[in-house]
Amino acid sequence: MSTFFLCTALFLCFLMLASLYRAIFGPTVLDRLVGVNAIGSKTVILLLLIGFLYGRVEMFIDIALAYAFLNFITVLAASRYFHKRKGLYEESFLE
């Protein structure tokens, strides 16, 4: 069973790389925010898989919940900041 969790965690890391590409090279700020939020959500699941691998799920659930709450608040604050700045839907400066 630990082989299944390990393979799932490695596949999830690969998916995080795809989200990282969107977070870095997204054409708009909104695409970058969605990419960062996707990375945070995948990190929560990765923490739970690590808990299953080590056999200490009860400890890693607390860490994952705290990280999920922090991820939610951070993305909410960043989107509110960019919305007030009127830069949420504009093109990026890197192109």
Gaussian input, Z-matrix of N, CA and C with variables (Angstrom, degrees):
# hf/3-21g

backbone

0 1
 N
 C     1     B1
 C     2     B2     1     A1
 N     3     B3     2     A2     1     D1
 C     4     B4     3     A3     2     D2
 C     5     B5     4     A4     3     D3
 N     6     B6     5     A5     4     D4
 C     7     B7     6     A6     5     D5
 C     8     B8     7     A7     6     D6
 N     9     B9     8     A8     7     D7
 C    10    B10     9     A9     8     D8
 C    11    B11    10    A10     9     D9
 N    12    B12    11    A11    10    D10
 C    13    B13    12    A12    11    D11
 C    14    B14    13    A13    12    D12
 N    15    B15    14    A14    13    D13
 C    16    B16    15    A15    14    D14
 C    17    B17    16    A16    15    D15
 N    18    B18    17    A17    16    D16
 C    19    B19    18    A18    17    D17
 C    20    B20    19    A19    18    D18
 N    21    B21    20    A20    19    D19
 C    22    B22    21    A21    20    D20
 C    23    B23    22    A22    21    D21
 N    24    B24    23    A23    22    D22
 C    25    B25    24    A24    23    D23
 C    26    B26    25    A25    24    D24
 N    27    B27    26    A26    25    D25
 C    28    B28    27    A27    26    D26
 C    29    B29    28    A28    27    D27
 N    30    B30    29    A29    28    D28
 C    31    B31    30    A30    29    D29
 C    32    B32    31    A31    30    D30
 N    33    B33    32    A32    31    D31
 C    34    B34    33    A33    32    D32
 C    35    B35    34    A34    33    D33
 N    36    B36    35    A35    34    D34
 C    37    B37    36    A36    35    D35
 C    38    B38    37    A37    36    D36
 N    39    B39    38    A38    37    D37
 C    40    B40    39    A39    38    D38
 C    41    B41    40    A40    39    D39
 N    42    B42    41    A41    40    D40
 C    43    B43    42    A42    41    D41
 C    44    B44    43    A43    42    D42
 N    45    B45    44    A44    43    D43
 C    46    B46    45    A45    44    D44
 C    47    B47    46    A46    45    D45
 N    48    B48    47    A47    46    D46
 C    49    B49    48    A48    47    D47
 C    50    B50    49    A49    48    D48
 N    51    B51    50    A50    49    D49
 C    52    B52    51    A51    50    D50
 C    53    B53    52    A52    51    D51
 N    54    B54    53    A53    52    D52
 C    55    B55    54    A54    53    D53
 C    56    B56    55    A55    54    D54
 N    57    B57    56    A56    55    D55
 C    58    B58    57    A57    56    D56
 C    59    B59    58    A58    57    D57
 N    60    B60    59    A59    58    D58
 C    61    B61    60    A60    59    D59
 C    62    B62    61    A61    60    D60
 N    63    B63    62    A62    61    D61
 C    64    B64    63    A63    62    D62
 C    65    B65    64    A64    63    D63
 N    66    B66    65    A65    64    D64
 C    67    B67    66    A66    65    D65
 C    68    B68    67    A67    66    D66
 N    69    B69    68    A68    67    D67
 C    70    B70    69    A69    68    D68
 C    71    B71    70    A70    69    D69
 N    72    B72    71    A71    70    D70
 C    73    B73    72    A72    71    D71
 C    74    B74    73    A73    72    D72
 N    75    B75    74    A74    73    D73
 C    76    B76    75    A75    74    D74
 C    77    B77    76    A76    75    D75
 N    78    B78    77    A77    76    D76
 C    79    B79    78    A78    77    D77
 C    80    B80    79    A79    78    D78
 N    81    B81    80    A80    79    D79
 C    82    B82    81    A81    80    D80
 C    83    B83    82    A82    81    D81
 N    84    B84    83    A83    82    D82
 C    85    B85    84    A84    83    D83
 C    86    B86    85    A85    84    D84
 N    87    B87    86    A86    85    D85
 C    88    B88    87    A87    86    D86
 C    89    B89    88    A88    87    D87
 N    90    B90    89    A89    88    D88
 C    91    B91    90    A90    89    D89
 C    92    B92    91    A91    90    D90
 N    93    B93    92    A92    91    D91
 C    94    B94    93    A93    92    D92
 C    95    B95    94    A94    93    D93
 N    96    B96    95    A95    94    D94
 C    97    B97    96    A96    95    D95
 C    98    B98    97    A97    96    D96
 N    99    B99    98    A98    97    D97
 C   100   B100    99    A99    98    D98
 C   101   B101   100   A100    99    D99
 N   102   B102   101   A101   100   D100
 C   103   B103   102   A102   101   D101
 C   104   B104   103   A103   102   D102
 N   105   B105   104   A104   103   D103
 C   106   B106   105   A105   104   D104
 C   107   B107   106   A106   105   D105
 N   108   B108   107   A107   106   D106
 C   109   B109   108   A108   107   D107
 C   110   B110   109   A109   108   D108
 N   111   B111   110   A110   109   D109
 C   112   B112   111   A111   110   D110
 C   113   B113   112   A112   111   D111
 N   114   B114   113   A113   112   D112
 C   115   B115   114   A114   113   D113
 C   116   B116   115   A115   114   D114
 N   117   B117   116   A116   115   D115
 C   118   B118   117   A117   116   D116
 C   119   B119   118   A118   117   D117
 N   120   B120   119   A119   118   D118
 C   121   B121   120   A120   119   D119
 C   122   B122   121   A121   120   D120
 N   123   B123   122   A122   121   D121
 C   124   B124   123   A123   122   D122
 C   125   B125   124   A124   123   D123
 N   126   B126   125   A125   124   D124
 C   127   B127   126   A126   125   D125
 C   128   B128   127   A127   126   D126
 N   129   B129   128   A128   127   D127
 C   130   B130   129   A129   128   D128
 C   131   B131   130   A130   129   D129
 N   132   B132   131   A131   130   D130
 C   133   B133   132   A132   131   D131
 C   134   B134   133   A133   132   D132
 N   135   B135   134   A134   133   D133
 C   136   B136   135   A135   134   D134
 C   137   B137   136   A136   135   D135
 N   138   B138   137   A137   136   D136
 C   139   B139   138   A138   137   D137
 C   140   B140   139   A139   138   D138
 N   141   B141   140   A140   139   D139
 C   142   B142   141   A141   140   D140
 C   143   B143   142   A142   141   D141
 N   144   B144   143   A143   142   D142
 C   145   B145   144   A144   143   D143
 C   146   B146   145   A145   144   D144
 N   147   B147   146   A146   145   D145
 C   148   B148   147   A147   146   D146
 C   149   B149   148   A148   147   D147
 N   150   B150   149   A149   148   D148
 C   151   B151   150   A150   149   D149
 C   152   B152   151   A151   150   D150
 N   153   B153   152   A152   151   D151
 C   154   B154   153   A153   152   D152
 C   155   B155   154   A154   153   D153
 N   156   B156   155   A155   154   D154
 C   157   B157   156   A156   155   D155
 C   158   B158   157   A157   156   D156
 N   159   B159   158   A158   157   D157
 C   160   B160   159   A159   158   D158
 C   161   B161   160   A160   159   D159
 N   162   B162   161   A161   160   D160
 C   163   B163   162   A162   161   D161
 C   164   B164   163   A163   162   D162
 N   165   B165   164   A164   163   D163
 C   166   B166   165   A165   164   D164
 C   167   B167   166   A166   165   D165
 N   168   B168   167   A167   166   D166
 C   169   B169   168   A168   167   D167
 C   170   B170   169   A169   168   D168
 N   171   B171   170   A170   169   D169
 C   172   B172   171   A171   170   D170
 C   173   B173   172   A172   171   D171
 N   174   B174   173   A173   172   D172
 C   175   B175   174   A174   173   D173
 C   176   B176   175   A175   174   D174
 N   177   B177   176   A176   175   D175
 C   178   B178   177   A177   176   D176
 C   179   B179   178   A178   177   D177
 N   180   B180   179   A179   178   D178
 C   181   B181   180   A180   179   D179
 C   182   B182   181   A181   180   D180
 N   183   B183   182   A182   181   D181
 C   184   B184   183   A183   182   D182
 C   185   B185   184   A184   183   D183
 N   186   B186   185   A185   184   D184
 C   187   B187   186   A186   185   D185
 C   188   B188   187   A187   186   D186
 N   189   B189   188   A188   187   D187
 C   190   B190   189   A189   188   D188
 C   191   B191   190   A190   189   D189
 N   192   B192   191   A191   190   D190
 C   193   B193   192   A192   191   D191
 C   194   B194   193   A193   192   D192
 N   195   B195   194   A194   193   D193
 C   196   B196   195   A195   194   D194
 C   197   B197   196   A196   195   D195
 N   198   B198   197   A197   196   D196
 C   199   B199   198   A198   197   D197
 C   200   B200   199   A199   198   D198
 N   201   B201   200   A200   199   D199
 C   202   B202   201   A201   200   D200
 C   203   B203   202   A202   201   D201
 N   204   B204   203   A203   202   D202
 C   205   B205   204   A204   203   D203
 C   206   B206   205   A205   204   D204
 N   207   B207   206   A206   205   D205
 C   208   B208   207   A207   206   D206
 C   209   B209   208   A208   207   D207
 N   210   B210   209   A209   208   D208
 C   211   B211   210   A210   209   D209
 C   212   B212   211   A211   210   D210
 N   213   B213   212   A212   211   D211
 C   214   B214   213   A213   212   D212
 C   215   B215   214   A214   213   D213
 N   216   B216   215   A215   214   D214
 C   217   B217   216   A216   215   D215
 C   218   B218   217   A217   216   D216
 N   219   B219   218   A218   217   D217
 C   220   B220   219   A219   218   D218
 C   221   B221   220   A220   219   D219
 N   222   B222   221   A221   220   D220
 C   223   B223   222   A222   221   D221
 C   224   B224   223   A223   222   D222
 N   225   B225   224   A224   223   D223
 C   226   B226   225   A225   224   D224
 C   227   B227   226   A226   225   D225
 N   228   B228   227   A227   226   D226
 C   229   B229   228   A228   227   D227
 C   230   B230   229   A229   228   D228
 N   231   B231   230   A230   229   D229
 C   232   B232   231   A231   230   D230
 C   233   B233   232   A232   231   D231
 N   234   B234   233   A233   232   D232
 C   235   B235   234   A234   233   D233
 C   236   B236   235   A235   234   D234
 N   237   B237   236   A236   235   D235
 C   238   B238   237   A237   236   D236
 C   239   B239   238   A238   237   D237
 N   240   B240   239   A239   238   D238
 C   241   B241   240   A240   239   D239
 C   242   B242   241   A241   240   D240
 N   243   B243   242   A242   241   D241
 C   244   B244   243   A243   242   D242
 C   245   B245   244   A244   243   D243
 N   246   B246   245   A245   244   D244
 C   247   B247   246   A246   245   D245
 C   248   B248   247   A247   246   D246
 N   249   B249   248   A248   247   D247
 C   250   B250   249   A249   248   D248
 C   251   B251   250   A250   249   D249
 N   252   B252   251   A251   250   D250
 C   253   B253   252   A252   251   D251
 C   254   B254   253   A253   252   D252
 N   255   B255   254   A254   253   D253
 C   256   B256   255   A255   254   D254
 C   257   B257   256   A256   255   D255
 N   258   B258   257   A257   256   D256
 C   259   B259   258   A258   257   D257
 C   260   B260   259   A259   258   D258
 N   261   B261   260   A260   259   D259
 C   262   B262   261   A261   260   D260
 C   263   B263   262   A262   261   D261
 N   264   B264   263   A263   262   D262
 C   265   B265   264   A264   263   D263
 C   266   B266   265   A265   264   D264
 N   267   B267   266   A266   265   D265
 C   268   B268   267   A267   266   D266
 C   269   B269   268   A268   267   D267
 N   270   B270   269   A269   268   D268
 C   271   B271   270   A270   269   D269
 C   272   B272   271   A271   270   D270
 N   273   B273   272   A272   271   D271
 C   274   B274   273   A273   272   D272
 C   275   B275   274   A274   273   D273
 N   276   B276   275   A275   274   D274
 C   277   B277   276   A276   275   D275
 C   278   B278   277   A277   276   D276
 N   279   B279   278   A278   277   D277
 C   280   B280   279   A279   278   D278
 C   281   B281   280   A280   279   D279
 N   282   B282   281   A281   280   D280
 C   283   B283   282   A282   281   D281
 C   284   B284   283   A283   282   D282

   B1=1.4416
   B2=1.5297
   B3=1.3398
   B4=1.4602
   B5=1.5297
   B6=1.3217
   B7=1.4653
   B8=1.5199
   B9=1.3275
   B10=1.4649
   B11=1.5260
   B12=1.3482
   B13=1.4648
   B14=1.5174
   B15=1.3167
   B16=1.4564
   B17=1.5248
   B18=1.3240
   B19=1.4657
   B20=1.5233
   B21=1.3184
   B22=1.4636
   B23=1.5196
   B24=1.3291
   B25=1.4629
   B26=1.5262
   B27=1.3084
   B28=1.4694
   B29=1.5265
   B30=1.3208
   B31=1.4625
   B32=1.5245
   B33=1.3194
   B34=1.4620
   B35=1.5275
   B36=1.3285
   B37=1.4698
   B38=1.5221
   B39=1.3170
   B40=1.4684
   B41=1.5348
   B42=1.3249
   B43=1.4629
   B44=1.5244
   B45=1.3241
   B46=1.4637
   B47=1.5231
   B48=1.3147
   B49=1.4626
   B50=1.5244
   B51=1.3282
   B52=1.4637
   B53=1.5243
   B54=1.3201
   B55=1.4651
   B56=1.5280
   B57=1.3298
   B58=1.4573
   B59=1.5268
   B60=1.3170
   B61=1.4698
   B62=1.5270
   B63=1.3369
   B64=1.4596
   B65=1.5236
   B66=1.3228
   B67=1.4668
   B68=1.5313
   B69=1.3153
   B70=1.4625
   B71=1.5230
   B72=1.3172
   B73=1.4541
   B74=1.5188
   B75=1.3249
   B76=1.4627
   B77=1.5142
   B78=1.3098
   B79=1.4654
   B80=1.5310
   B81=1.3174
   B82=1.4659
   B83=1.5254
   B84=1.3135
   B85=1.4582
   B86=1.5240
   B87=1.3089
   B88=1.4570
   B89=1.5297
   B90=1.3254
   B91=1.4688
   B92=1.5203
   B93=1.3131
   B94=1.4670
   B95=1.5159
   B96=1.3227
   B97=1.4684
   B98=1.5250
   B99=1.3140
   B100=1.4623
   B101=1.5288
   B102=1.3250
   B103=1.4593
   B104=1.5172
   B105=1.3227
   B106=1.4645
   B107=1.5234
   B108=1.3247
   B109=1.4595
   B110=1.5276
   B111=1.3113
   B112=1.4661
   B113=1.5255
   B114=1.3314
   B115=1.4605
   B116=1.5228
   B117=1.3261
   B118=1.4564
   B119=1.5129
   B120=1.3244
   B121=1.4648
   B122=1.5276
   B123=1.3022
   B124=1.4686
   B125=1.5201
   B126=1.3244
   B127=1.4554
   B128=1.5205
   B129=1.3312
   B130=1.4607
   B131=1.5299
   B132=1.3137
   B133=1.4620
   B134=1.5254
   B135=1.3271
   B136=1.4683
   B137=1.5261
   B138=1.3145
   B139=1.4628
   B140=1.5290
   B141=1.3213
   B142=1.4664
   B143=1.5264
   B144=1.3286
   B145=1.4646
   B146=1.5255
   B147=1.3250
   B148=1.4595
   B149=1.5247
   B150=1.3322
   B151=1.4663
   B152=1.5171
   B153=1.3335
   B154=1.4664
   B155=1.5279
   B156=1.3304
   B157=1.4653
   B158=1.5290
   B159=1.3209
   B160=1.4656
   B161=1.5161
   B162=1.3224
   B163=1.4533
   B164=1.5144
   B165=1.3285
   B166=1.4629
   B167=1.5292
   B168=1.3080
   B169=1.4595
   B170=1.5202
   B171=1.3349
   B172=1.4582
   B173=1.5275
   B174=1.3268
   B175=1.4577
   B176=1.5287
   B177=1.3260
   B178=1.4529
   B179=1.5248
   B180=1.3227
   B181=1.4685
   B182=1.5176
   B183=1.3249
   B184=1.4594
   B185=1.5255
   B186=1.3168
   B187=1.4645
   B188=1.5230
   B189=1.3276
   B190=1.4601
   B191=1.5267
   B192=1.3224
   B193=1.4625
   B194=1.5236
   B195=1.3239
   B196=1.4623
   B197=1.5278
   B198=1.3293
   B199=1.4584
   B200=1.5312
   B201=1.3168
   B202=1.4639
   B203=1.5246
   B204=1.3228
   B205=1.4568
   B206=1.5222
   B207=1.3251
   B208=1.4620
   B209=1.5264
   B210=1.3223
   B211=1.4619
   B212=1.5253
   B213=1.3196
   B214=1.4567
   B215=1.5253
   B216=1.3128
   B217=1.4638
   B218=1.5307
   B219=1.3202
   B220=1.4622
   B221=1.5224
   B222=1.3204
   B223=1.4638
   B224=1.5294
   B225=1.3155
   B226=1.4578
   B227=1.5235
   B228=1.3161
   B229=1.4604
   B230=1.5239
   B231=1.3249
   B232=1.4651
   B233=1.5284
   B234=1.3214
   B235=1.4640
   B236=1.5306
   B237=1.3181
   B238=1.4710
   B239=1.5318
   B240=1.3351
   B241=1.4564
   B242=1.5227
   B243=1.3223
   B244=1.4591
   B245=1.5170
   B246=1.3172
   B247=1.4610
   B248=1.5299
   B249=1.3226
   B250=1.4571
   B251=1.5159
   B252=1.3165
   B253=1.4546
   B254=1.5243
   B255=1.3009
   B256=1.4675
   B257=1.5184
   B258=1.3224
   B259=1.4534
   B260=1.5157
   B261=1.3228
   B262=1.4469
   B263=1.5239
   B264=1.2991
   B265=1.4612
   B266=1.5208
   B267=1.3155
   B268=1.4667
   B269=1.5224
   B270=1.3254
   B271=1.4587
   B272=1.5250
   B273=1.3110
   B274=1.4671
   B275=1.5164
   B276=1.3168
   B277=1.4553
   B278=1.5178
   B279=1.3151
   B280=1.4578
   B281=1.5209
   B282=1.2835
   B283=1.4638
   B284=1.5005
   A1=111.22
   A2=116.90
   A3=118.82
   A4=111.14
   A5=118.10
   A6=120.82
   A7=110.49
   A8=116.49
   A9=120.73
   A10=110.73
   A11=116.62
   A12=120.10
   A13=111.13
   A14=117.47
   A15=121.13
   A16=111.32
   A17=117.42
   A18=121.00
   A19=111.13
   A20=116.65
   A21=120.23
   A22=110.95
   A23=117.52
   A24=121.05
   A25=111.32
   A26=117.45
   A27=120.20
   A28=111.54
   A29=117.19
   A30=120.48
   A31=110.65
   A32=116.59
   A33=120.94
   A34=110.66
   A35=117.06
   A36=120.20
   A37=110.98
   A38=116.81
   A39=119.98
   A40=110.53
   A41=117.19
   A42=120.28
   A43=111.83
   A44=116.25
   A45=119.41
   A46=111.07
   A47=117.44
   A48=120.21
   A49=111.01
   A50=116.88
   A51=120.06
   A52=110.64
   A53=117.13
   A54=120.55
   A55=111.18
   A56=116.26
   A57=120.15
   A58=111.09
   A59=116.14
   A60=119.68
   A61=110.61
   A62=117.06
   A63=120.76
   A64=110.84
   A65=117.24
   A66=120.11
   A67=111.52
   A68=117.52
   A69=119.78
   A70=111.48
   A71=117.80
   A72=121.59
   A73=113.79
   A74=117.89
   A75=119.97
   A76=110.98
   A77=117.81
   A78=118.32
   A79=113.31
   A80=118.63
   A81=120.74
   A82=109.48
   A83=114.50
   A84=120.16
   A85=109.95
   A86=117.30
   A87=120.96
   A88=111.29
   A89=117.25
   A90=120.19
   A91=111.41
   A92=116.59
   A93=119.85
   A94=111.45
   A95=116.88
   A96=120.16
   A97=111.75
   A98=116.70
   A99=119.94
   A100=110.11
   A101=117.25
   A102=120.35
   A103=112.29
   A104=116.88
   A105=120.46
   A106=110.46
   A107=117.50
   A108=120.98
   A109=110.94
   A110=117.63
   A111=120.80
   A112=111.19
   A113=116.74
   A114=119.94
   A115=110.22
   A116=117.05
   A117=120.51
   A118=113.04
   A119=116.59
   A120=120.10
   A121=111.46
   A122=116.22
   A123=119.94
   A124=111.46
   A125=117.27
   A126=120.88
   A127=111.07
   A128=117.13
   A129=120.73
   A130=110.35
   A131=116.63
   A132=120.46
   A133=110.73
   A134=116.31
   A135=119.89
   A136=110.89
   A137=118.09
   A138=120.72
   A139=111.30
   A140=116.60
   A141=119.18
   A142=111.67
   A143=117.15
   A144=119.75
   A145=111.54
   A146=117.13
   A147=120.30
   A148=109.82
   A149=116.34
   A150=119.94
   A151=112.07
   A152=116.83
   A153=119.86
   A154=111.56
   A155=116.51
   A156=119.78
   A157=111.65
   A158=117.19
   A159=120.82
   A160=113.65
   A161=117.35
   A162=120.49
   A163=113.53
   A164=117.21
   A165=122.61
   A166=109.38
   A167=116.82
   A168=121.73
   A169=110.96
   A170=117.74
   A171=120.19
   A172=112.08
   A173=118.03
   A174=120.73
   A175=110.82
   A176=116.81
   A177=120.43
   A178=112.48
   A179=118.74
   A180=120.41
   A181=109.68
   A182=117.60
   A183=120.68
   A184=111.41
   A185=116.26
   A186=120.31
   A187=110.53
   A188=116.90
   A189=120.63
   A190=111.90
   A191=117.22
   A192=119.92
   A193=112.17
   A194=116.54
   A195=119.86
   A196=110.79
   A197=116.93
   A198=120.01
   A199=111.24
   A200=117.82
   A201=120.77
   A202=110.65
   A203=116.86
   A204=120.29
   A205=110.80
   A206=117.14
   A207=121.25
   A208=111.27
   A209=117.51
   A210=122.01
   A211=110.48
   A212=117.17
   A213=121.37
   A214=111.10
   A215=117.03
   A216=120.92
   A217=110.71
   A218=117.19
   A219=120.84
   A220=111.70
   A221=117.54
   A222=120.25
   A223=110.45
   A224=117.31
   A225=120.79
   A226=111.09
   A227=117.60
   A228=121.23
   A229=111.55
   A230=117.07
   A231=119.98
   A232=111.10
   A233=117.16
   A234=118.73
   A235=111.02
   A236=117.56
   A237=120.08
   A238=110.62
   A239=116.60
   A240=120.56
   A241=111.19
   A242=117.32
   A243=120.03
   A244=111.89
   A245=117.45
   A246=119.99
   A247=110.35
   A248=117.53
   A249=120.55
   A250=111.65
   A251=116.82
   A252=121.05
   A253=112.00
   A254=117.67
   A255=125.00
   A256=111.79
   A257=116.86
   A258=120.22
   A259=112.43
   A260=117.60
   A261=120.36
   A262=112.10
   A263=117.69
   A264=120.41
   A265=112.93
   A266=117.97
   A267=120.70
   A268=110.66
   A269=114.98
   A270=119.96
   A271=109.59
   A272=115.52
   A273=119.37
   A274=110.74
   A275=115.40
   A276=121.68
   A277=112.63
   A278=118.67
   A279=121.96
   A280=113.30
   A281=119.33
   A282=120.35
   A283=111.96
   D1=-32.43
   D2=179.89
   D3=-68.58
   D4=-26.80
   D5=176.20
   D6=-65.58
   D7=-38.88
   D8=177.42
   D9=-62.78
   D10=-45.56
   D11=-179.74
   D12=-65.92
   D13=-36.68
   D14=178.80
   D15=-66.96
   D16=-44.30
   D17=178.06
   D18=-65.02
   D19=-39.11
   D20=177.43
   D21=-64.99
   D22=-39.97
   D23=178.67
   D24=-66.07
   D25=-39.24
   D26=177.82
   D27=-67.23
   D28=-39.24
   D29=176.61
   D30=-65.70
   D31=-36.90
   D32=178.07
   D33=-66.27
   D34=-35.99
   D35=175.50
   D36=-64.64
   D37=-37.73
   D38=175.94
   D39=-63.75
   D40=-41.33
   D41=177.40
   D42=-65.98
   D43=-31.22
   D44=176.60
   D45=-67.22
   D46=-31.68
   D47=176.09
   D48=-66.16
   D49=-37.27
   D50=176.89
   D51=-65.81
   D52=-39.02
   D53=177.14
   D54=-69.75
   D55=-32.56
   D56=177.08
   D57=-65.37
   D58=-36.68
   D59=175.84
   D60=-60.51
   D61=-43.06
   D62=179.27
   D63=-68.26
   D64=-33.83
   D65=-179.75
   D66=-71.77
   D67=-30.32
   D68=-179.24
   D69=-88.02
   D70=-45.99
   D71=-172.71
   D72=-105.44
   D73=19.13
   D74=179.81
   D75=-63.30
   D76=140.38
   D77=-177.84
   D78=-70.23
   D79=-26.41
   D80=179.56
   D81=-125.91
   D82=167.91
   D83=178.32
   D84=-65.95
   D85=-34.91
   D86=179.64
   D87=-63.51
   D88=-39.71
   D89=175.60
   D90=-62.99
   D91=-38.62
   D92=178.31
   D93=-66.40
   D94=-40.71
   D95=178.08
   D96=-63.97
   D97=-40.40
   D98=178.09
   D99=-65.88
   D100=-38.77
   D101=177.50
   D102=-63.69
   D103=-42.35
   D104=179.05
   D105=-67.47
   D106=-38.91
   D107=177.82
   D108=-65.52
   D109=-38.58
   D110=177.67
   D111=-65.29
   D112=-38.86
   D113=176.77
   D114=-63.35
   D115=-41.90
   D116=178.80
   D117=-63.92
   D118=-39.95
   D119=178.67
   D120=-67.08
   D121=-40.19
   D122=177.79
   D123=-68.32
   D124=-30.77
   D125=177.38
   D126=-66.58
   D127=-37.18
   D128=177.27
   D129=-61.50
   D130=-45.12
   D131=178.65
   D132=-66.50
   D133=-37.53
   D134=177.85
   D135=-64.26
   D136=-38.41
   D137=176.19
   D138=-62.25
   D139=-40.30
   D140=177.75
   D141=-66.50
   D142=-38.33
   D143=176.95
   D144=-65.38
   D145=-37.03
   D146=176.14
   D147=-64.45
   D148=-38.02
   D149=176.21
   D150=-61.61
   D151=-39.77
   D152=176.76
   D153=-67.23
   D154=-37.47
   D155=179.95
   D156=-65.83
   D157=-39.81
   D158=-179.63
   D159=-86.20
   D160=-10.61
   D161=-179.53
   D162=76.94
   D163=19.98
   D164=-179.60
   D165=-124.28
   D166=57.60
   D167=-174.56
   D168=-63.51
   D169=-37.81
   D170=-175.83
   D171=-63.30
   D172=-31.45
   D173=177.73
   D174=-75.89
   D175=-42.20
   D176=-176.27
   D177=-75.27
   D178=-20.59
   D179=175.01
   D180=-66.07
   D181=-41.73
   D182=178.29
   D183=-63.07
   D184=-42.76
   D185=178.82
   D186=-65.33
   D187=-42.02
   D188=-179.52
   D189=-66.14
   D190=-39.48
   D191=177.37
   D192=-65.07
   D193=-41.15
   D194=177.47
   D195=-64.44
   D196=-41.29
   D197=179.23
   D198=-67.84
   D199=-37.79
   D200=178.36
   D201=-64.25
   D202=-41.87
   D203=178.12
   D204=-64.44
   D205=-43.24
   D206=178.33
   D207=-63.90
   D208=-40.15
   D209=178.10
   D210=-63.47
   D211=-43.63
   D212=-179.51
   D213=-63.48
   D214=-46.36
   D215=-178.70
   D216=-65.55
   D217=-39.71
   D218=-179.35
   D219=-65.21
   D220=-46.60
   D221=-179.64
   D222=-67.77
   D223=-36.62
   D224=176.95
   D225=-64.22
   D226=-43.89
   D227=179.16
   D228=-66.62
   D229=-40.94
   D230=179.92
   D231=-67.13
   D232=-41.27
   D233=179.62
   D234=-68.18
   D235=-35.61
   D236=176.62
   D237=-66.90
   D238=-39.82
   D239=178.12
   D240=-62.05
   D241=-47.96
   D242=-178.50
   D243=-70.93
   D244=-28.51
   D245=176.86
   D246=-68.90
   D247=-41.14
   D248=177.97
   D249=-70.09
   D250=-29.97
   D251=178.07
   D252=-79.99
   D253=-7.34
   D254=-178.08
   D255=61.30
   D256=32.69
   D257=179.97
   D258=-117.00
   D259=16.55
   D260=-174.30
   D261=-75.24
   D262=-34.63
   D263=-174.97
   D264=-109.43
   D265=5.50
   D266=-179.76
   D267=-81.69
   D268=161.52
   D269=178.24
   D270=-71.82
   D271=157.90
   D272=-177.26
   D273=-80.10
   D274=167.00
   D275=-179.88
   D276=-89.08
   D277=-10.61
   D278=-173.93
   D279=-79.25
   D280=-15.42
   D281=-175.55
   D282=-87.19

